[in-house]
Amino acid sequence: MSIERVPFLDLVTVHRELREDLLAVFASGLDEAAFIGGRMVDDFERAFADFCGARFCVGMANGTDALRLALIAAGVQPGDTVVTVPLTFIATTEAISQAGARPDFVDIDLATYTMDPASLRAYVEDGCTRDRATGRLTSKRTGRPVTAVVPVHLYGQLADMDSILTVASEFGLLLIEDACQAHGAEYWSEASGRWRKAGSMGRAAAFSFYPGKNLGACGEAGAVTTDDEQLARRCRILRDHGQSRKYIHEVEGYNARLDALQAGVLHVKLRHLATWNEQRRDRARAYDALLAEAEGSIVRPHVPNWSRPVHHLYALRVPDRERVQADLAAAGITTAIHYPIPLHRARPYRALGYCLGDFPAAERTAAETLSLPMFPALSTEQQRRVAAGVVASTAGLRGVRTPQRAA
């Protein structure tokens, strides 16, 4: 008898449940024949800005375009250095490079897998010189000006934004959030005295609506959020061939517009996102309880007291990851690895001159992380099967060092 598989992600159930509403979007699009821009894009932009607690949202063709154009619109210039982390999807650094800048890296925090504020401070204080008259930073490593920092909210977990914003403000760095995995995630800001959502804390933020994201389109889509009206205006011009209006080109721009049908799909799904995120939190808590038996053999995701993550992924750290993944596959459980090669060791960035050991927390995480099935419709029985498989496969294993947990 064949084993019923536990999928890593279920994109069928959600679309089946929303089928009539989504078909209505397509019917409306066909009736109006407004496929680029128009009412559906405007309506989604307003709704998503409100959801994020930002003044403006500018729809984009995808998340990479969103980050690239946010950087350009914020003022990053060709030849600048932009600081980010090596544990992220390559789109983060592609966007930096395609904006004409050079990516540089600081290590992650081993508990949260996001940018380590202490490493960022060490980078600017010890790895840069500062012009006394202008305050401008120059990297000792590259000889280039350092103008921006891009913290990545990874796996649905926010970076420690107050600490990172403090460094950015002190050293005059633009801060652009890579929020492509964090739709609706929240951060308790002591500086603001309130919870703040991803996309509302930096000069701007970039989101991806790739189909597998917590808020996913039926194809490619992305967005920039910001409180800066001029930055939003520049993004709108840049995404549409540099046009302020038809055939009036202010600059040489790009073709990065959000399709109207995708905007309509996203607007329908946005109404359900808070519920889906809470279901993901429930699934994460269930995993935490079910996997407590394996403590010592694995490291479960850590949630600091300043974080309300949305669990885009539920990523464990395990020793002998490939064997554990193979054991789970044999039991009919689909898993994934995010991301096996930290970017400072990836082929496109070898010329930057980094060495093994330069970013030990990112390297260790990349070697040990295994993502378990995670989606709102994941059943209790499916989770029990997954957890039982992990416990059985890791029984007796040791070697994953549990980090000192951040508060």
N, C-alpha and C positions, 0 to 999 in steps of 0.2 A: 504494500500500500504506500503510495507516495505521501511525502510529508507536505502539509500545507505551509507555504512559505510565509514568513513574516517580512513584509516589504520594508525597505529603508524609508520610503516616502510613498504616500498614497495621494496621487493627484486626481484619481478617478472619483472618489466619493464626494469630495467638495464640489466638483463641477456637476456631478449628477444631482446633488441637493439644490444647487443654484441654477439648474438648467433653464427653467422658464425665465428667470430674471436675465440671464445671460443671452438667451435667444432674443429677448426684447431689446437688448442693447444692439445686437446685430440688425434686427429689423429696423430700429430707429436710425441706425447708421445708413442702411440702404435707402430708407425713405428720404433722409435729409441729404444724402450724398456729400456729407462733410467729413472727409476721411483724414484730413490734416488740419489740426486746429479746430476752432469752433466751440460750440456750446459744451460738448462733452469734456473737452480738455479743460476749459475754463471752470466747469463745475467741479471736476476732480481736483484741480489745483487749489481751489478755495477750500474744499473739504479736507484735503491732506495737510495743508498749512494749519488749519484749525486743529486737526488731530495731533499734530506735532507741537503745537504751541508756538508756531512761528508766524510771522506776518505774511510771508510770501512763499509760494511754491512755484517752481518752473519745471514743467514736465520735459523729460528728455527721452531720447531713443533707447537708452540703456544706462546702467549704473556707471560704466566706464566713462561715457560722455559726460555724465553728471559731475563726476569728480574732476575730470579734465577741465571742463568749462567753468566749474566753480573756482578752481585754482587760477585760471586765466583771468576771470572776472574780478577776483579778489586782488589781483595785482602781481601775481608771480610772473617773473620775467625769464626769458631764455638765459641760461647760464646760472640761474639761482640754484641753491641747494634746498631741498625739501626733506624734512626728517620724518620718517615713519618707522614701522616695525618690520622685521623679516618674516614674522609668522602671519601671513595673510595671503589671499589669492593674488595672483600677479597683476590683476586689474588695478590694484592700488598703485603699484610702481609704474605700470604702463601709463596711467593717467598723468603721473608726475613727469615722466619722460616725454610724453606727447604734448605736454604744456611747455616743453623746451627746457625743463629743469633737470637736475640730477638727484636721484633718490639717495639718501643716506639713512643709516639705521641706528636705532637704539634698541636695547633688549626689552623683553617682556617681563611682566611679573609672573612668577611660576604658579601663583595661586589663581589669578584671574585670566591669564593668557593674553592680557592687553598691555598696552604701553606702560612700562615702569617709570613713574615720575622721577624717581631718583636717578635712573639711567639717563633720562632726558636732561636733568639738571647737570649731571656730570658731563654730558656731551657739550652743553653750551658753556659751562664754566671752565672745563679742562681741555676740551677739544676745539675751542674757538678762541679767536681774539676779538676784542671789542674796541671799536674806535671811540676814543674818549669824547670827541666832539659830536659825532652823529649817533653814537650808540649802536652802530651797525656791526653785526656779527660777521666774521669771516671764518670759515672752516680751516683749521690748520692742516687737515688732511687733503682737502681739495683746492684750497686757495680761493674758493668761490664764496659769494655772500650766502648766508643762511637766512632765509626769509619766511619760512612757513613750517608748520608741523601738522602732520595728519595722523591723529590717533585713530586706531581701528577698533570699533566696537565688535568684538569677535564672538561668534557662536550665539549671538543674542545678548551678550554681556557688555555693559558699558565700561569704558575705561574710567579711571579715577579723574574725573574732569576738573574738579576744583584744583587739585594739585597740578595738573598739566596746564590749566589756564593761568595759574599763578606764574609758572615759569614762562609761558608764552607772553604774558603781559609784561613781566619784568624785563624780558629781552627783546621786546618789540616784534614778536613773531606772529604772523597770521595763523589762525587755527581753523582748519577745515576738517570737520568730522567725516570719517568714512563710516556711515551708518547703514551700509548695504545689507547687514545681517541683523539689524536692531530695530525694526519697525515697532514702535510702541514701548520699547524698553525705557526704564526710568532710573534717574540718579538723584539721590538725596544730596542737594547742594547746601552745605553749611553756609557758603557765601551768600546764597540767595534766601536761605531759610525755607526752602520748599523742594518738593520733587519736581524735577525737570526731565522732559522727554528727549530722547535721541533726536537730533535735528534742530534743537533750540538753543544750543550752548555755544557753538563756535561762530565765527564770522559767517560761515555757511556750512551746509552738510550735504552729502551725496547719498542717495538711496538707489538701490537696484530693485526692480520688480521682476526679476527672472522668475520663471514659473514655480521653482521650488522654494522661494522665499516665503516668509510668514504672510506677506501680502504679495501675491504673484500674479502677473499678467498671463494672458494666453499667448505668450510670445515674449519679445524683448520690450523693456520699458524701464525708465528711471526718472529721477527727479532731484532737483536742488531745492533745499529750504534755506531761508535766511530772513533776518529782520532788517537787512540793509536794502532799501528800495533801489538804490543805484546799482548795487550788485545784481539784484533780480533783473533790472532792466538790461544790464549788460549780458546776462545769461540769455535773456529772450532774444536779443540781437544776435549773439554768437551762434545760437542753435539754429537760426534761420538765415544762413548765408550772410550774416552781418547786416541784415536789413532792419531799419527802423520802421519802414513801411515798404510796400512792394516797389522793387527796383531802386530804392533809396538805400544804398549800401554805405554804412558808416565805417565799417572795417571789413577785412576779409574774414568771413566766418566759416561755419561748418554746417553740415546737414545732420542735425541731431534732434529733430523734432519728434515729439510724442504722437503716435498715431491716435486718432480720435477713438477708434474702436477699442484699443487697449485702455485708454483713459476711462471709457464707459465701463469696461470690465472691472477695472480697479475701483471705480466708484461704488459699484455693486458690492464688491468684496470688502471694501473698507468698512461698511456698516457692520460686518461680522468680525472684524479683526480683533477688537478687544475681547470678545468671547473666545476666539481661537487662541489668543495669547494666554488667557487664563486656563484654558484646557491644557495647553503646553506646560504651564506651571504645575498643574495637577499631575500630569504625566511625569514631570521631573521629580516631584515629591514622591511619587510612587516608586520610581526607579531608586531614589535615595534609600527608601525603606527596604526595598527588595534586595538591594546590593550591599546593605550594611554587613551582611555575613561575610562578604569578600573584603572588608576593610583590612588593609595591610598588604593585600595582593594587588589592589587597584587604588587609584585616586579618583574620586567622584568630582563632578563640577562643584566649585566653591562659589557661594553667593555671599559677598560682603554685606554688612548691614546697611551700606549706602546704595545697594543695588536691587532693582526689580527687573531681572532679566526676562527675556521672552523666549529663551530656549529654542532658537532657530536650530541648534544642534545640541545633542546631549553627548558630550565627548568625555570619555574616560582616558586616564593614562594607565597603561598596562605593560608589564614586561612581556617579552616574547610576543609582540603584537601580531605578527604574521601567523603564528601558530594559533593564537586565540581567535583571530579572524577566520582561519580555516576551520577550526572546531565549530564555530557558530554557523558557518556556511553549510557544514555537513549536517547540522541540526535544522537547516531550513531557515536560517536567520540571516538577513542581508545587512551588512554593515558598510561603512565607508571610512576612508582616511583623509583627514583635512589637517594639515597639508604636509606631505611627506618630505619635501625638500624646502627648507627655509630659503627665502629669496636671495640672501647674500651668498648662497651656494648654488643658485640656479644658473644655468648656462648663459642666459642673456646678461647676467651681471658679474660674470667672472672678471671682466676687465676693470671692475671697480676695486679689485685687489683685496677682497676680504679673505680671511682664512678660517679653517675649521677651529672652533673654540672662541671666535670673536664674540658670539652671542650665545652663551651656554644654555640659558633658559629656553630660548627659542629652539635651539638644536635639540635639546632633550625632549621638549614637547613634540616637535615634529617627528621624533623617532618613536614616541610612545603612545600617541593619541589615537584612539579608535572611537568612531562615532556610531552610536546605537540608533536603531529605528526611533524616530520622533516625528509625530504629526498629530493633529487634534483628534483624529478618529482612532488612534491606537487603542486597542482594547486592553482591559485588565488581564485577560488570559494571554494575549500576545506579550505583554510586558513580563508576565510571570515566566513564560518560555524563554524570553531573552535573558532575564536575570538568572534563571536556573542554568542556562548555557554559560553565562559568564562565570558564575560561581564554580561550576564543574570544571571549566577550562583553566581557571586561575588557582584552583585549590593547591596549596602548598607552594605557589610561586612567591618569591620575594624579589625585591630589587627596585621597586618604585618608591622613591623617596617622597614622603608627604611633606610639602613645604610648610613653613610657618604661615599660618593663615592670617591674612589681613583682616582688620576689623570691619 
